[in-house]
Each structure stands twice: as structure tokens, then as C-alpha cells.
Amino acid sequence: MKVVFIQQEKLNLVNKSLITLKNLNNIPRWLRNKYLITGVGFIIWMFFIDRNDLLTQWKRIKEFRSLQQSEINLNKQITETKQELELLKTSSFTLEKYAREKYMMKKDNEDLYIVSK
């Protein structure tokens, strides 16, 4: 009895494995290629799952470009400030004009009126 039962189990396992092999034969051969499956898995991992996926890289590039633009603007501002400093160092007239415009300074015998637009 026990021997027959073991043989039936073996036959059932063989039949199940044949069924799965028949299902595998329905899949085209190029889709069963282990290198293709590995490559597709790798691409999916790198583009969507990894810490440095496409979306993250796109955000970093966008931030990098904005930082570059900010650097350009700050460099322009630095050069303008240096030019203004040189003018203030060389000319007393420019120094007086700067003090009057920026800090609302006046001479003792003057009255200052601020007109805003």
C-alpha cells in the first residue's frame, strides 16, 4: 500500500512538472533568456527603485542649474560692489553723494525732504 502511494505521488509530481514545462514552452525563447531578464531587472532597479533614480537625478540637475544662475548673479553683484567701492575710495564727491543717497545724511545748514513715488 505504501509503495503504491509513493509511486502515485511521484507520478503526480512528474505530471505537475510537465504541465509547468508546457507553460514555459508557450513563452517565447527570447523572453526566457536569463541575461535579458537580468538586464531588464537591472534597468528597472536603476531607473525607478535606486536611491539615485531618474527623478532624483532630474531634481539635482535642476537645482544645480539654479545654483549656477545664482552664482552668476552674485558674481555680477560682487563686481558692481567692487567698482562702487573703488569710486568711493578715490572721489570725495562720490563719497558725499553716496552718504546722502543711501544713509539720508545732510549738512548742518540743510533740511532734508524725502519724496517717495
Order of alpha helices (4+ residues) and beta strands (2+ residues): alpha-alpha-alpha-alpha
